Amino acid sequence: MRPTNGRDLRETTEVAASSWNRTPLGLFYRRTRAQLGAPKAVTATARKLGYLIYRLIKDGQTYQQPDLRTYELWI
């Protein structure tokens, strides 16, 4: 699926943001969902994902997923 406009891109990132389980972004989503509710948590996680993708493209880096245990201790 290739996003053709801003709305498609938003929907794509929201679906991706809510589909991770055992990842740091999934942990962020679950924690945010408990605090703010599901709709706001999906939007916040999608924004975080978009920012992460932007930084990776801008800096020309590859994504290094942090270990979930390390991430849990960090927060």
MODELLER restraints for C-alpha pairs under 7 A, 6 or more apart:
rsr = mdl.restraints
at = mdl.atoms
rsr.add(forms.Gaussian(group=physical.xy_distance, feature=features.Distance(at['CA:3:A'], at['CA:9:A']), mean=5.10, stdev=0.5))
rsr.add(forms.Gaussian(group=physical.xy_distance, feature=features.Distance(at['CA:13:A'], at['CA:46:A']), mean=5.17, stdev=0.5))
rsr.add(forms.Gaussian(group=physical.xy_distance, feature=features.Distance(at['CA:14:A'], at['CA:42:A']), mean=5.78, stdev=0.5))
rsr.add(forms.Gaussian(group=physical.xy_distance, feature=features.Distance(at['CA:14:A'], at['CA:43:A']), mean=6.36, stdev=0.5))
rsr.add(forms.Gaussian(group=physical.xy_distance, feature=features.Distance(at['CA:14:A'], at['CA:46:A']), mean=5.06, stdev=0.5))
rsr.add(forms.Gaussian(group=physical.xy_distance, feature=features.Distance(at['CA:17:A'], at['CA:42:A']), mean=6.21, stdev=0.5))
rsr.add(forms.Gaussian(group=physical.xy_distance, feature=features.Distance(at['CA:17:A'], at['CA:45:A']), mean=5.51, stdev=0.5))
rsr.add(forms.Gaussian(group=physical.xy_distance, feature=features.Distance(at['CA:17:A'], at['CA:46:A']), mean=5.16, stdev=0.5))
rsr.add(forms.Gaussian(group=physical.xy_distance, feature=features.Distance(at['CA:17:A'], at['CA:49:A']), mean=6.98, stdev=0.5))
rsr.add(forms.Gaussian(group=physical.xy_distance, feature=features.Distance(at['CA:18:A'], at['CA:42:A']), mean=5.92, stdev=0.5))
rsr.add(forms.Gaussian(group=physical.xy_distance, feature=features.Distance(at['CA:20:A'], at['CA:26:A']), mean=4.90, stdev=0.5))
rsr.add(forms.Gaussian(group=physical.xy_distance, feature=features.Distance(at['CA:23:A'], at['CA:68:A']), mean=6.04, stdev=0.5))
rsr.add(forms.Gaussian(group=physical.xy_distance, feature=features.Distance(at['CA:24:A'], at['CA:68:A']), mean=5.73, stdev=0.5))
rsr.add(forms.Gaussian(group=physical.xy_distance, feature=features.Distance(at['CA:24:A'], at['CA:71:A']), mean=6.35, stdev=0.5))
rsr.add(forms.Gaussian(group=physical.xy_distance, feature=features.Distance(at['CA:29:A'], at['CA:41:A']), mean=5.77, stdev=0.5))
rsr.add(forms.Gaussian(group=physical.xy_distance, feature=features.Distance(at['CA:29:A'], at['CA:42:A']), mean=6.85, stdev=0.5))
rsr.add(forms.Gaussian(group=physical.xy_distance, feature=features.Distance(at['CA:29:A'], at['CA:45:A']), mean=5.84, stdev=0.5))
rsr.add(forms.Gaussian(group=physical.xy_distance, feature=features.Distance(at['CA:32:A'], at['CA:41:A']), mean=5.19, stdev=0.5))
rsr.add(forms.Gaussian(group=physical.xy_distance, feature=features.Distance(at['CA:33:A'], at['CA:41:A']), mean=4.81, stdev=0.5))
rsr.add(forms.Gaussian(group=physical.xy_distance, feature=features.Distance(at['CA:56:A'], at['CA:62:A']), mean=6.46, stdev=0.5))
rsr.add(forms.Gaussian(group=physical.xy_distance, feature=features.Distance(at['CA:56:A'], at['CA:63:A']), mean=6.96, stdev=0.5))
